[in-house]
Amino acid sequence: HNEDWSVNQGSSVDEWGFFAIENPGFSSGDTVIVGFHPDQTGYTSSSEEVAYTGSPIVMDVELTLASKTIEGSLTFAGTGEVATNAAVSANSSSSWANANPDEDGHYEMQVGGGEYSVCVGDQWSEDGKRVTRNWYADPGTECQNVEFEKNDDQETETLDWELNRTDAIIRGVMKNPDGSFPSQGGWVNFSTEQYW
């Protein structure tokens, strides 16, 4: 992708580790940021900047073992009951990771060194659907920051969340004025203030 993500393209990796990405519109002289995100637990994401010259770019990538651990628990405030349908994600300028809690509410993820914004958020099912929330976080508590040294030393940070249980579910259907459904999907937001 380019710096503002206005031009981007992705690819999966096959069973032998090969990948290929067709040029989505880069011009000669553009800076291209290539991100690598392994599925295997214990390895860290990375990225590299390359100058596109108009010719194919060949890159071989060696995965890096993650030496840092972010772990903690997700529970409901007041009861200590496990909040199993939330997820935690960690994002830095060059790496990311995410984890779902286990049946005891514990989550764990491995990352590389650097500064991360670690946030509690939506969980997604295996078929790509958002899991309905039965929780919410107090304003300003959704994210916590953590910083690790950029080295191979083993480090662990524990970040816990106490979430509030919801007491209502709002469901509905979004349609266009002619009764058809939006071809690009849509987004529904509920808040205590008027944003638009």
HUSULRA-V535941 format. One line per field, one symbol per residue. ss: DSSP state (~ for helix, > for strand, _ for the rest). psi: psi as a letter, one per 40 degrees, with the letter a starting at -180 (. if undefined). burial: b if it has 16 or more other ideal C-beta (glycine too) atoms within 10 Angstrom, else e. A space follows every 50 residues. Layout:
ss: ???
psi: ???
burial: ???
This chain:
ss: ______________________________>>>>>>______>>_>>>>> >____________>>__>>>>>>>>>_____>___>>>>>>____>>>>> _____>>>>>>__>>>>>>>>>_>_____>____>>______>>>>>>__ ____>>>>__>>>>>_______________________________
psi: iadeedhiiiiihaeeeiihhiheeiiheihhhhihgidhieiiiiiihi hheeiihhhhhhihhheihhiaihihiddeihgefiihihhadeiiiiii iaeeehihihiaiahihhihaiiiideeihhhifiiiiheediiiihiig aeihihhhhihhiihieihhiahhiideeiihdeaahhhhieihd.
burial: bbeeeeeeeeeeeeeeeeeeeeeeebeeebebeeebebeeeebbbbeeee ebeeeeeeeeeeeeebbbebbbbbbbeeeeebbbbbbbbbbbebbbbbbe beeebebbbbbbbbebebbbeebeeeeeeeeeebbebeeeeeebebebee eeeeeebebebbbeeeeeeeeeeeeeeeeeeeeeeeeeeeeeeeee
